[in-house]
Amino acid sequence: MPIVTTPEQRQTLLWLAVGIILAVMLVLLGPILTPFVAAGIIGYILNPGVDTLTARGVPRTVAALIAIATVGLLIAAIVLIVLPVLGEELPVLRQRLPILLDRIDGSVGAWLRQLGMGGRLDLAGIREIITDKLAADNGFSTALLTWLRVGGTAVIGWFATFFLIPIVLFYVLLDWHRLFARIGETVPRRWIAQVTDMAQEVDSLLAQYLRGQLLVMLLLASYYSIGLAVAGFDVALPVGLLTGLLVFIPYIGFGVGLLLAIVAAVLQFDTAHGLIAVAIVYGLGQCIESFYLTPRLVGERIGLHPLAVIFALLAFGQLFGFVGVLLALPASAILLVVFGRLRQHYLDSSFYNQS
């Protein structure tokens, strides 16, 4: 006897197959979805501002352009602040690196000899190679050109992505409400109430996370920049800005910022003053973020267990690359709502309750 007998069952099976095919296509097309996913996330953050300008009589096209231009100016300002300062630190790196390698050779080599392993670390050759590379006038340019030749396709892909993001973002902001209306029209009428309720819950959760996290990033960028400047770091501004702006990537962002600060401390200071300052500034910053800023501005975030956060980062990174890492927690918020509803439906079902 066939399992599918009624027209409704056949329709359900058909649309289930279509949904599975679409999901598989999304996974396979993950690498080229980057500009669309990025535009969707940025559009979600900017849309309230565009709606506000539109309500005050500004044409939506102009409002979308103003929002995109504002984001572009902020990114350009950060780049113009960070890159020149890092460029000025290259001579300091060239001068400090041989001294640092000598200190490592003296301390680590002596410790190895005490353990009976003997010999000296051959850091002299490493120092000479690195110093020659840093001192070469055209070394960076040559290396860059070589890398461009080897990874030309990847570079073109990234340029295309960055070029497409503002274009996609413009159309997303322009047709934001129409897009969601079209999506709503595709939902089966018998499910429209449940889907609308879930969408409102997801919107509330994402709004709390994304907009709150943005404010946390700005406050932490200011804190780390000021804290490192008070401690006497020459690269306080770029390292502080990067640390604050990268905290939206759980664990990874803070770890990268801490590593940059430790390297800067080792290169700039001859004593342990720099490392102690990094420990104080970053330890206090982590406490401020965890116990004050995040609870007040972001609430309980998404409510995911730390192991679930790590799994989400790895899973979405594997599926969609770097943009998947950025998308991991917002997407997890959506899945959390969906799984919560499915769990409740399962607990209320006769399949679960029937003894």
PLY file of the C-alpha trace (Angstrom):
ply
format ascii 1.0
element vertex 355
property float x
property float y
property float z
element edge 354
property int vertex1
property int vertex2
end_header
0.00 0.00 0.00
1.55 3.35 -0.96
2.43 5.74 1.88
1.38 8.84 -0.08
-2.28 8.52 -1.03
-4.01 11.91 -0.82
-3.36 15.03 -2.94
-2.48 16.98 0.22
0.16 14.41 1.16
1.62 14.56 -2.32
1.73 18.37 -2.13
3.44 18.19 1.27
6.02 15.75 -0.07
6.64 17.95 -3.11
7.26 21.13 -1.13
9.36 19.23 1.41
11.58 18.05 -1.46
11.77 21.62 -2.81
12.81 22.87 0.64
15.53 20.23 0.93
16.86 21.11 -2.55
16.95 24.81 -1.64
18.80 24.06 1.61
21.39 21.94 -0.24
21.83 24.71 -2.82
22.43 27.26 -0.07
25.18 25.07 1.38
26.79 24.47 -2.03
26.58 28.16 -2.94
27.94 29.24 0.45
31.16 30.84 -0.91
29.27 33.22 -3.22
26.59 34.14 -0.68
28.99 36.33 1.30
27.86 39.74 -0.09
24.19 38.82 0.30
24.58 37.56 3.86
26.73 40.56 4.84
24.26 42.96 3.21
21.39 41.29 5.05
23.10 41.64 8.44
24.11 45.27 7.82
20.68 46.01 6.38
19.00 44.65 9.50
21.05 47.08 11.61
20.55 50.07 9.31
16.88 49.60 8.42
15.48 51.34 11.55
17.54 54.42 10.71
16.35 54.36 7.10
12.74 54.02 8.31
13.25 57.01 10.62
14.57 59.19 7.79
11.75 58.04 5.53
9.16 58.93 8.19
10.61 62.45 8.28
10.02 62.95 4.59
13.36 61.81 3.13
12.89 59.63 0.02
13.80 56.03 0.81
16.40 55.97 -1.98
18.18 58.97 -0.45
17.83 57.53 3.07
19.41 54.24 1.96
22.30 56.09 0.32
22.85 58.18 3.46
22.96 55.04 5.62
25.42 53.28 3.29
27.61 56.40 3.02
27.70 56.68 6.83
28.91 53.10 7.19
31.49 53.65 4.42
32.83 56.77 6.13
33.13 54.96 9.46
35.04 52.08 7.87
37.30 54.51 5.97
37.98 56.44 9.18
38.99 53.26 11.02
41.26 52.18 8.16
42.87 55.62 7.95
43.50 55.58 11.69
44.82 52.03 11.99
46.95 51.53 8.86
49.21 54.63 9.12
49.96 53.94 12.79
50.80 50.32 12.06
52.97 51.48 9.16
54.92 53.76 11.49
55.55 50.83 13.81
57.43 48.86 11.13
60.77 50.64 11.86
60.24 49.97 15.57
59.63 46.31 14.78
62.79 46.21 12.67
64.85 47.64 15.54
63.27 45.65 18.33
63.05 42.22 16.76
66.80 41.39 16.88
66.89 42.42 20.56
63.85 40.28 21.29
65.37 37.27 19.54
68.59 37.70 21.54
66.57 37.74 24.78
64.69 34.59 23.76
67.97 32.92 22.78
69.54 33.80 26.12
66.66 32.75 28.36
65.22 29.75 26.51
68.63 28.46 25.40
69.95 28.60 28.96
66.84 26.82 30.25
67.27 24.06 27.65
70.91 23.60 28.62
69.92 23.26 32.28
67.59 20.43 31.25
70.53 18.71 29.60
69.30 19.26 26.07
72.39 21.29 25.23
73.17 23.58 22.37
71.91 27.03 21.54
68.83 28.00 19.66
69.81 28.94 16.14
68.04 32.28 16.22
70.92 34.20 14.68
70.00 32.98 11.23
66.33 33.72 11.83
67.22 37.22 13.06
69.35 37.87 10.02
66.65 36.70 7.59
63.87 38.71 9.26
66.04 41.82 9.60
67.05 41.65 5.93
63.42 41.26 4.88
62.29 44.19 7.02
65.20 46.35 5.92
64.69 45.69 2.21
63.05 48.64 0.46
61.09 46.54 -1.94
60.76 43.37 0.10
57.16 43.96 1.05
56.19 44.96 -2.48
57.89 41.91 -3.98
56.25 39.58 -1.49
52.90 41.24 -2.10
53.20 40.86 -5.86
54.21 37.22 -5.48
51.23 36.57 -3.23
48.94 38.32 -5.67
50.19 36.11 -8.49
49.72 32.96 -6.43
46.34 33.89 -4.95
45.03 36.16 -7.68
41.70 34.40 -7.91
41.09 34.73 -4.18
42.03 38.42 -4.24
39.66 39.06 -7.15
36.95 37.23 -5.25
37.42 39.40 -2.17
37.44 42.60 -4.24
34.25 41.47 -5.97
32.68 40.73 -2.60
33.54 44.15 -1.16
32.33 45.80 -4.36
29.03 43.90 -4.32
28.18 44.41 -0.65
27.16 48.12 -0.94
25.24 47.41 -4.16
23.31 44.52 -2.61
22.86 46.53 0.59
21.29 49.42 -1.35
18.64 47.21 -2.94
18.04 45.36 0.34
17.38 48.64 2.18
15.31 50.01 -0.69
12.99 46.98 -0.83
13.28 45.82 2.79
9.57 45.80 3.59
8.57 44.47 0.17
11.04 41.59 0.50
9.61 40.51 3.84
6.07 40.92 2.54
6.91 38.58 -0.36
8.43 36.07 2.05
5.33 36.27 4.23
3.12 35.57 1.22
4.87 32.22 0.66
4.06 30.91 4.16
1.10 28.47 4.21
-1.94 30.28 5.61
-2.51 27.70 8.35
0.98 28.43 9.70
0.98 32.21 9.30
0.14 32.97 12.95
2.89 30.70 14.30
5.48 31.96 11.79
4.62 35.60 12.54
4.97 34.97 16.25
8.33 33.25 15.74
9.53 36.06 13.47
8.69 38.65 16.13
10.57 36.63 18.76
13.59 36.28 16.48
13.49 40.01 15.67
13.45 40.88 19.37
16.35 38.53 20.07
18.45 39.72 17.14
17.76 43.38 17.89
18.88 42.89 21.48
22.03 41.09 20.39
23.19 43.01 17.30
22.45 46.57 18.39
23.57 45.94 21.96
26.75 44.25 20.75
27.51 47.21 18.49
27.42 49.56 21.49
29.60 47.14 23.49
32.15 47.12 20.66
32.36 50.92 20.56
32.72 51.22 24.34
35.39 48.51 24.52
37.32 50.02 21.60
37.44 53.31 23.53
38.39 51.57 26.77
41.24 49.47 25.31
42.63 52.43 23.34
42.64 54.69 26.42
43.94 51.95 28.72
46.86 51.04 26.46
47.64 54.75 25.89
47.78 55.38 29.66
50.14 52.38 29.94
52.45 54.06 27.38
51.87 51.86 24.31
52.83 53.49 21.01
50.23 51.39 19.16
47.44 51.98 21.69
44.96 53.37 19.17
45.13 50.68 16.44
45.44 47.74 18.87
42.66 49.12 21.09
40.36 49.74 18.14
40.94 46.27 16.69
40.41 44.61 20.07
37.13 46.41 20.64
35.80 45.89 17.14
36.70 42.18 17.10
34.85 41.28 20.31
31.74 40.45 18.26
33.54 37.20 17.36
33.38 35.27 20.65
36.74 34.11 22.04
38.53 34.61 18.71
38.21 38.41 18.70
39.43 38.88 22.26
42.23 36.36 21.71
43.50 38.17 18.60
43.44 41.53 20.39
45.25 40.11 23.42
47.90 38.53 21.19
48.49 41.84 19.38
48.85 43.64 22.70
51.32 41.05 24.03
53.45 41.32 20.88
53.40 45.12 21.15
54.42 44.91 24.82
57.31 42.55 24.13
58.58 44.66 21.23
58.27 48.04 22.93
59.27 47.45 26.55
62.53 45.98 27.85
61.00 45.08 31.21
57.87 43.25 32.31
56.01 46.58 32.56
54.29 46.08 29.21
53.11 42.54 29.96
51.81 43.57 33.39
49.94 46.48 31.80
48.40 44.16 29.20
47.31 41.74 31.93
45.66 44.54 33.92
44.00 46.30 30.98
42.71 43.17 29.29
41.76 41.40 32.52
39.79 44.43 33.69
38.28 44.84 30.21
37.07 41.23 30.19
35.47 41.72 33.62
33.77 44.95 32.50
32.45 43.26 29.36
31.26 40.07 31.06
29.77 41.48 34.26
28.55 44.95 33.29
28.39 45.90 29.59
27.02 42.66 28.17
24.35 42.05 30.86
23.12 45.67 30.67
23.37 46.34 26.93
22.95 42.89 25.39
21.04 41.12 28.14
21.64 37.40 28.27
22.77 37.50 24.64
21.42 34.42 22.91
21.51 32.07 25.87
23.81 29.51 24.21
26.13 27.30 26.21
29.84 28.10 25.57
30.29 24.69 23.89
27.34 25.48 21.61
28.96 28.82 20.72
32.21 27.09 19.75
30.30 24.50 17.70
28.30 27.25 15.96
31.49 29.13 15.04
33.11 25.99 13.59
29.98 24.78 11.81
29.03 28.05 10.14
32.68 28.77 9.35
32.91 25.43 7.57
29.71 26.06 5.59
30.11 29.73 4.66
33.75 30.66 5.34
34.66 33.80 7.25
31.22 35.33 6.81
29.84 32.19 8.43
31.84 33.01 11.57
30.22 36.46 11.61
26.82 34.89 10.99
27.17 32.11 13.56
25.59 33.71 16.61
22.74 35.61 14.88
21.86 32.44 12.96
22.09 30.45 16.17
19.54 32.84 17.70
17.10 31.99 14.91
17.74 28.26 15.26
17.35 28.54 19.02
13.85 29.99 18.60
12.93 27.35 15.99
14.23 24.45 18.09
12.47 25.85 21.14
9.14 25.85 19.31
9.77 22.35 17.93
10.64 21.08 21.39
7.46 22.54 22.86
5.41 21.07 20.01
7.01 17.69 20.66
6.29 17.87 24.40
2.65 18.74 23.67
2.19 16.00 21.07
0.37 12.75 21.60
3.48 10.91 20.41
5.30 12.11 23.56
2.42 12.04 26.06
0.77 8.78 25.06
1.61 6.05 27.54
0 1
1 2
2 3
3 4
4 5
5 6
6 7
7 8
8 9
9 10
10 11
11 12
12 13
13 14
14 15
15 16
16 17
17 18
18 19
19 20
20 21
21 22
22 23
23 24
24 25
25 26
26 27
27 28
28 29
29 30
30 31
31 32
32 33
33 34
34 35
35 36
36 37
37 38
38 39
39 40
40 41
41 42
42 43
43 44
44 45
45 46
46 47
47 48
48 49
49 50
50 51
51 52
52 53
53 54
54 55
55 56
56 57
57 58
58 59
59 60
60 61
61 62
62 63
63 64
64 65
65 66
66 67
67 68
68 69
69 70
70 71
71 72
72 73
73 74
74 75
75 76
76 77
77 78
78 79
79 80
80 81
81 82
82 83
83 84
84 85
85 86
86 87
87 88
88 89
89 90
90 91
91 92
92 93
93 94
94 95
95 96
96 97
97 98
98 99
99 100
100 101
101 102
102 103
103 104
104 105
105 106
106 107
107 108
108 109
109 110
110 111
111 112
112 113
113 114
114 115
115 116
116 117
117 118
118 119
119 120
120 121
121 122
122 123
123 124
124 125
125 126
126 127
127 128
128 129
129 130
130 131
131 132
132 133
133 134
134 135
135 136
136 137
137 138
138 139
139 140
140 141
141 142
142 143
143 144
144 145
145 146
146 147
147 148
148 149
149 150
150 151
151 152
152 153
153 154
154 155
155 156
156 157
157 158
158 159
159 160
160 161
161 162
162 163
163 164
164 165
165 166
166 167
167 168
168 169
169 170
170 171
171 172
172 173
173 174
174 175
175 176
176 177
177 178
178 179
179 180
180 181
181 182
182 183
183 184
184 185
185 186
186 187
187 188
188 189
189 190
190 191
191 192
192 193
193 194
194 195
195 196
196 197
197 198
198 199
199 200
200 201
201 202
202 203
203 204
204 205
205 206
206 207
207 208
208 209
209 210
210 211
211 212
212 213
213 214
214 215
215 216
216 217
217 218
218 219
219 220
220 221
221 222
222 223
223 224
224 225
225 226
226 227
227 228
228 229
229 230
230 231
231 232
232 233
233 234
234 235
235 236
236 237
237 238
238 239
239 240
240 241
241 242
242 243
243 244
244 245
245 246
246 247
247 248
248 249
249 250
250 251
251 252
252 253
253 254
254 255
255 256
256 257
257 258
258 259
259 260
260 261
261 262
262 263
263 264
264 265
265 266
266 267
267 268
268 269
269 270
270 271
271 272
272 273
273 274
274 275
275 276
276 277
277 278
278 279
279 280
280 281
281 282
282 283
283 284
284 285
285 286
286 287
287 288
288 289
289 290
290 291
291 292
292 293
293 294
294 295
295 296
296 297
297 298
298 299
299 300
300 301
301 302
302 303
303 304
304 305
305 306
306 307
307 308
308 309
309 310
310 311
311 312
312 313
313 314
314 315
315 316
316 317
317 318
318 319
319 320
320 321
321 322
322 323
323 324
324 325
325 326
326 327
327 328
328 329
329 330
330 331
331 332
332 333
333 334
334 335
335 336
336 337
337 338
338 339
339 340
340 341
341 342
342 343
343 344
344 345
345 346
346 347
347 348
348 349
349 350
350 351
351 352
352 353
353 354
